[in-house]
Amino acid sequence: MAEARRFKAVLFDVDGTLVDTVDLHAESWVRTFRHFGHDIPFPEVRAQIGKGGDQLMPVFLPKEEV
């Protein structure tokens, strides 16, 4: 029979719980939009963080591009 292992700690992060990643996430979207020819202001993108890409992209892109 296998030995049971004892751990002193287990650390995990549910996005945004231990590290505030909102600005990094928003900047990533801004750069991605810019790469594809869309200049979307950071504050507007930041306000949408928390939505999935399927909900965020239609806010900024024409229906034909989503």
C-alpha positions in Angstrom: 0.0 0.0 0.0 1.3 3.5 -0.9 2.4 5.8 1.9 0.3 8.8 2.7 2.2 12.1 2.0 2.0 15.0 4.4 2.2 18.5 3.1 2.9 21.5 5.2 0.8 23.7 2.9 -0.9 23.9 -0.4 -1.1 27.2 -2.2 -3.4 28.0 -5.2 -4.8 31.2 -6.6 -8.2 31.6 -8.1 -7.6 34.5 -10.5 -7.7 37.7 -8.6 -7.9 36.2 -5.1 -4.2 36.5 -4.0 -2.9 38.6 -6.9 -4.8 41.5 -8.5 -4.5 40.7 -12.2 -7.2 42.9 -13.5 -4.9 45.5 -15.0 -2.7 42.9 -16.5 -5.7 41.1 -18.0 -7.1 44.4 -19.4 -3.7 45.4 -20.9 -3.5 42.0 -22.6 -6.9 42.7 -24.2 -5.9 46.2 -25.2 -2.7 44.9 -26.9 -4.6 42.1 -28.6 -7.3 44.5 -30.0 -4.6 46.8 -31.2 -2.8 44.0 -32.9 -6.0 43.4 -34.9 -6.5 47.0 -35.7 -8.8 48.2 -32.9 -7.7 51.0 -30.7 -9.7 50.4 -27.5 -8.9 52.6 -24.5 -7.6 50.8 -21.4 -10.3 52.1 -19.0 -13.1 50.9 -21.2 -11.5 47.4 -21.5 -10.7 47.3 -17.7 -14.4 48.0 -16.9 -15.3 44.8 -18.8 -12.8 42.5 -17.1 -14.6 39.6 -15.4 -16.6 38.7 -18.5 -15.5 35.8 -20.7 -14.1 36.7 -24.1 -17.4 35.7 -25.6 -19.1 38.5 -23.7 -16.3 41.0 -23.8 -15.5 41.0 -27.5 -19.0 42.0 -28.7 -18.8 45.1 -26.5 -16.0 46.5 -28.7 -16.2 44.7 -32.1 -18.7 44.8 -34.9 -20.9 41.7 -35.1 -19.1 40.6 -38.2 -15.8 40.3 -36.4 -16.9 38.5 -33.2 
